[in-house]
Amino acid sequence: MRERALVLSLTCIFLTILGSAAETRAFSISPISGHHNQPSIGHHQPEAVNLHVLEASKQQAATRNVDEEEEEKTPLEVRLEDERVAKLRKAKQAIPAIAAVTLASVSLAAKLGILHGPLLAGGGFGPYTDAMIARDAGSAVLCGILGYLFVKVNEWFAEKGYLDPRDSRKIIHTFSAPLFMVLWPLFSPAVGARFFAASISFINVLKLYIAGSGGDDSLAFAVSSIALFWKDGPVGIVALSAMAAGDGLADLLGRRYGRKNKWFFNKDKSIAGSTAFWIGGTACALTLLKIMSIPLNPVIPLEPELVVAGIVLITALLEVVPVEGLDDNWIVPLSAAVLTALAFS
């Protein structure tokens, strides 16, 4: 059983990595324009500086940067940009139809018995009733809408200059998966309910595919939050918590408080960031495991909370090891999933 669980968890982790990588590429290719020169929140500004002079210099610098960017664009770059915008528009227009077809297909599979209903105490599966199907489809739609609004709110704050665009992306990266998992109890107890939840990510992966190499910030929530792990055990919850909350907080706090405490073997990572990774990832995992009442049975004679904290700590340390050709989107969730599958029965 453990081997089967491990294989399933690794497969699901790979899908999550795909979504997270797509999210990262989407933000890196489509930055929010007009705010690249905004200072990060929390940076100290000298009080003695004349505010009018400071504001005027900012405007001049922004105008100069815009002019330079426009002058540097070649006809080929302009054409590629126009093609990218056209692809994004096409992707957005296709989403309602994709969503309808996807949810209808999953609902039909549940209605025909292809997807299992609730697991019975005596073994076997109960029927996937119409009420359960309606509940799961409605929950999937609600999750998608809330995720879209979450991304748009962050986008608005970045556009208005209240958030640095990079911080906005990392906030989405940090909180999207935990917020999505908090909504899992809305789904029915049917075994097949996980496929309704996973359909949100599938829809956004298709949107990314249609958009080509462009991407859209609104894809970040669902694509980075694959739900096939579900509530069968701690593997998926710990892995997603480490990848989202841990890795996201490491970047957010590491850039602010890690300038003077870099790791001696990796100057791109800081002790402050690794500490934020460990504390944030552990707190997120334990909170979600408690909310979902996931039983924890470690194979070693230690308290389950200590085992989870140890797994996230090891993952945080692996994240700072410079391995050429691999990035955090591979190292973090894979190591967390494997360690969790081995540590809990």
N, C-alpha and C positions, 0 to 999 in steps of 0.2 A: 504493500500500500504506500509506503514511504517513497519508493522509487517512482510509482505512478504520480504521486503528488509533486515530486520534484520535477518530473518531466513536464507536467501541466504548468507548474509555476514558472519554469524557465521559458516555456512557450509564450505564456502571458506576458512575462517580463519583456520578451523580445518585441511584442506588439507595443508595449508601453514605450520602449526605447524608440521605436519608429515614430510614434506620435510626438514624443519629446523632441527628437531630432528635427522633425518637421516644424514644430513650434519654434525652436531656436532659429532655424533657417528662415522661417517666415519673418521673424522680428529683425533678424540681421539684414535681410534683403530689403525690407520695407520699413525703415525707421520713420518715426513720426517727424515730419519736416517742420522746420522753423524753430526748433528748440534745442538744437545741438549745442548751443553755447550757453544754455541755462546752467547755473551753478547747482551742484547737488544740494539737497536739503540738509541742513545741519552744518554746512561749511561756514566758518566764521568770517564775517565781513568787518573790516576795520571801521570803527565808529567815526573816526576823524575824516573820512572821505566825504566830500561834498556829494550829496545824493543826486543833484541835478547833473553834475559833471559825470558821475558814474553812469547815470541812465543814458546820457547823450553818447558816451563812449560805447556803451553796449549797443545802442541803435546803429552807430556808425560801423561797428565791427560786424553786426549782423548783416547790414546792407552790403558791406564789402564782401562778406563770405558768399552771399547770394549771387552777387555780380560775378565773382570769380567762378562759382559753380556753373553759372549759365554760359560764361565764356568758354569754359573747359569742355562743355558737352559737344560731342561730334554729331554729325547727322546720323551715324549708325547708332549712337547711344540714344538719341531722341527717338529713333524708330523702335529700338528695343524697349524703351520705356513705354511707348504707346502700345506696343504689343502686350506688354505685361499688364497694363491697365485694362486692356480689352479682355484678357484672359480672366482677370479678377472679376470683372463685371459679368462675364459669362458664368463663372463659378457661383457667384452670388445669385444669379437668376435661376441656376439649376438646383439650388439647395432645397426649396420647397418640394419639388418633384422627387428628389433623391430621398428626402426625409419620409415622404408619404409612402413611397415604394418600399423603403427599408422597413418601416414599422408595420406596413401591411404584410410583408413577407414573414416577419418574425411572428406576427399575430396569427397568420395562417398556419405556420409550423406548430404553434402552440395548440391551435384549434384541432389540428389533425393528429395530435398526440406525438409528433416528432420531438417536441420539447416536453420534458417530464414535469409533472406537477409536484406537490410537496412530497418529501420523503416520509414514508410511514414508519411508525415505531417498530412494527413487526417485519419490516423489510418491504421492498417494492416502492411504488410511487402511486400517489393518489391522482385523481383527475385534475387536469388544468382547466378549471371552470371558466365560464365567460366572465364572471366577476373578477377573477384573478387576471385574466387577459386585459380587461379594461383598466384595472388598477395599474398594471405594469406599463401599459402603453401610455396612460396618463402621467405616470411618474417619470417616464423617459422624456416626454414632451416638457414637463415642468423643469426637469434637470437641464435640458437644453436651453430653455428660455432663461433660467436663472444664471446659467453659465455665460450666455451671451450678454446679459445685462452686467454681470460682474466684469467682463472684459471691457465693455463699452464705458463703464464708469471709470476704470483705470485709464482708459484711452483718453477720456475727457480731461481728467486731471493732468495728464501729460501734455495734452494739446494746450491747456491753459497755463502751463508752466508751473503748476503746483507740484508736479513730480518730474524728476528726470526720466526721459524715455527708457533708459536702461533699468532704473528702479521700478518703473511701471511693469516692464516685462518680467522682472524677477519677482515682483509681488504676485503676478498672475501665476508664475511658475511655482511659487511657494505655497499659495493657498488654494489653487484650483482643485488639485487632487483631494486634499483633506476635506474641503467643502463638499465635493462630490460624494465622497465616502460617507459623510454625515447624513446624506440623503438616502443612502441605501435602505434604511428601514422602511422607507415609503413603499418599496416594492413588496410584492406578495411573497409568501414563503415557498413558492414553487421553485424547483431547481432551475427551470428554464428562465426565471426572472433575470438572471445575469445577462442573457442575450439581449433583452430589452435595454438594459443599462449599457451594454457594450455597443449597441446600435448607434448611440450618440457619437462615440468615437469613430465608428465605421463611416458615418455620414460625413464627418469632418475630414477623414482621410480621403474620401472620394472628392471632397471639395478641393483639397490640396492637389490631388492628382489632376483635376480639371484645370486648376489655376497654373499648372506647370511649375516653374521655378519661382513664381512670384510669391504667393503666400498672402495671408491676411491675418491681422492680429486677432480677429474674433475667433480664429480656429484654436487658439491656445488652450482654452479651458478643456474642451472635450477630448481633443487629440492626445493631450498629455495625461489623460485619466481613464485609461482602459479598465474595464470593470470585470473582466473574465476571472480575476482572482476570486472575487466574491467573498462570502462570509464563511467559507468552509474551514478556514484555519488562519493562522497569523501570517503566513508567507506573503501574500499580496499586500496586506495592510502595512507590515513592517517595511517591505520593499518600496512601496509608494511613499510612505512617510519619510524614509531616508532620501529618496530621490527628490521629492517635492519640498517638504519642509526643511530637511537637513541641508541639502545642496543649495536651495534657494536662500536660506538664512546665512549660510556660509559666505555667499557672494555679497548679500546686502550689508551684513555687519562687518565682514572682512575688509571691504573697501573703505569703511569708515574708521575702524579701530585697529586695523592690522598693518598699518604702514610701518610701524617700528618693531614688529614682532614676527617677521617672516621666518619660515622654516629654513634652516641652514642648507638643506638639500633641494629646496624648491622655492625660489624667490617670488614665484607667482602666487603662492599660498601663504596664509598666515595662521599663527596659533589662535588668534582671536576668531578667525573664520572657522577653523576646525572645532573650536569650543562651541560656537554657535550651532554648527552642524550637529554635534553630539547632543547638546541639550535640546535643541528644537526638534530634531528627528526622534529622539527618545520620548519627549513629552507628547508629540503628535501621535506616535505609534501607541503608546500606553493609553492615551485618551480615547482613541478610536477603538482599540481593543475592548476597553471598558464599556463604551457606548453600545457596541454590538454584542457584548457578552460572549466574546470568543474565548473558549476554554484554552488555557495554557498549561501544557504538561511537558516541562523540560525533561530531557533524557539525562541531564546532569543534576546532582543534588544541590541546586541553588534556587533561590526565589525567582519566579518567572520574570519579575520586573528587572532584576539584576541581569538576567540572561538577555533580555531585550536591550537593555542599556549597553551590555557588552558587545552585542551584535552591531549596534549603531556606532559604537566607539571604533570597532575594527573597520567598519565601512568608512568612517570619517578619516581614519589614518590611511586607508588604501586610496582614498580620494586625492590625497596630497602627493602620492608617489608619482613622479613623472615617468609615464610609460608612453613611449613614442607610438603613435598610431591608434591609441585608445583615448577616449574622452570620458568625462564623468557620466554621460548618459549610458555608457556601457558598464563601467566599473561599479558605480553605486548600486543600481537595482539588481544586477546579477549577483554581486557579492552578498548583498543583504538577503536576497531570496535563497541562495544556496545555504548560507549560514543558518537562516531561520528554519529551513526544511530539515537540516541536520540536527538542530538543537531541540526541536519540539517533535514529539511523537504524534 
